[in-house]
Amino acid sequence: MRSLVERISFDQALRAHDCQASAKHRVSKGELRLKVRNGRSWDHYCLACAQQILRKDVAYLKMMLDVAAVPGQVLFAEEIPADGVQALPAPPDA
């Protein structure tokens, strides 16, 4: 079955480095981090940024599932919020 989710996992940092979402966040050697496939390489995020990224993406996927569950409702791309946080209006009663 196909998946829209990119290849992601958690691993331990082999060396200390900055989080790729925020240079203010430092990932220490041995610390758990989020690993996201980016073309041929990987992006690495601290756990604080990973939680924000995952929450946003889960909310967006839930919204898209809600759109798919409403028969006959068609949304244009510009009507779907890019951040996936806003909820869609309830469908009118039939």
C-alpha positions as CSV (number, residue, x, y, z in Angstrom):
1,M,0.0,0.0,0.0
2,R,1.2,3.5,-0.8
3,S,2.1,6.0,1.9
4,L,2.3,9.8,1.8
5,V,4.5,9.8,4.9
6,E,8.2,10.3,4.2
7,R,10.7,7.9,5.6
8,I,11.3,8.9,9.2
9,S,12.7,7.3,12.3
10,F,14.3,8.1,15.6
11,D,18.0,7.4,16.3
12,Q,20.8,8.4,18.6
13,A,23.1,11.2,17.5
14,L,26.6,9.9,16.9
15,R,28.0,13.4,17.5
16,A,26.8,16.7,18.7
17,H,25.2,19.1,16.2
18,D,22.6,21.8,15.7
19,C,19.0,20.9,15.1
20,Q,18.1,21.6,11.4
21,A,14.9,23.4,12.4
22,S,16.6,25.8,14.8
23,A,20.3,26.5,15.3
24,K,19.5,27.5,18.9
25,H,18.7,23.9,19.6
26,R,21.6,21.6,20.1
27,V,21.5,17.8,19.8
28,S,24.1,16.2,22.1
29,K,26.0,13.0,21.3
30,G,23.9,10.0,22.3
31,E,20.7,12.0,22.4
32,L,17.5,10.8,20.7
33,R,16.6,12.8,17.5
34,L,14.2,12.6,14.7
35,K,15.7,11.5,11.4
36,V,13.8,12.5,8.2
37,R,14.8,11.4,4.7
38,N,15.6,14.4,2.4
39,G,16.5,13.1,-1.1
40,R,19.7,11.1,-0.7
41,S,20.5,12.4,2.7
42,W,18.8,12.9,6.1
43,D,17.7,15.9,8.1
44,H,18.0,15.6,11.9
45,Y,15.8,17.4,14.5
46,C,15.9,17.7,18.3
47,L,12.9,16.2,20.2
48,A,11.3,19.6,20.9
49,C,11.2,20.4,17.2
50,A,10.2,16.9,16.3
51,Q,7.2,17.1,18.5
52,Q,6.1,20.3,16.8
53,I,6.6,18.9,13.3
54,L,4.8,15.7,14.1
55,R,1.8,17.5,15.8
56,K,1.4,19.8,12.8
57,D,1.6,16.9,10.3
58,V,-0.8,14.7,12.3
59,A,-3.3,17.6,12.4
60,Y,-3.0,18.2,8.7
61,L,-3.5,14.5,7.9
62,K,-6.5,14.4,10.1
63,M,-8.0,17.4,8.3
64,M,-7.3,15.7,4.9
65,L,-9.0,12.5,6.2
66,D,-12.0,14.6,7.2
67,V,-12.2,16.1,3.7
68,A,-12.1,12.7,2.2
69,A,-14.9,11.5,4.5
70,V,-17.4,14.2,3.4
71,P,-18.9,12.9,0.1
72,G,-19.6,15.6,-2.5
73,Q,-17.5,18.2,-0.8
74,V,-14.8,19.6,-3.1
75,L,-12.1,21.9,-1.8
76,F,-9.7,23.8,-3.9
77,A,-6.0,23.8,-2.9
78,E,-6.1,27.4,-1.7
79,E,-9.0,26.5,0.7
80,I,-7.0,23.9,2.5
81,P,-4.8,25.6,5.2
82,A,-1.1,25.0,4.7
83,D,-0.5,24.6,8.4
84,G,-3.3,22.1,8.7
85,V,-4.3,23.6,12.1
86,Q,-7.6,25.2,11.2
87,A,-10.7,22.9,11.3
88,L,-13.0,22.7,8.3
89,P,-16.5,24.0,8.7
90,A,-19.1,21.4,9.5
91,P,-21.0,20.2,6.4
92,P,-24.6,21.5,6.1
93,D,-27.4,19.3,7.3
94,A,-29.1,17.4,4.5
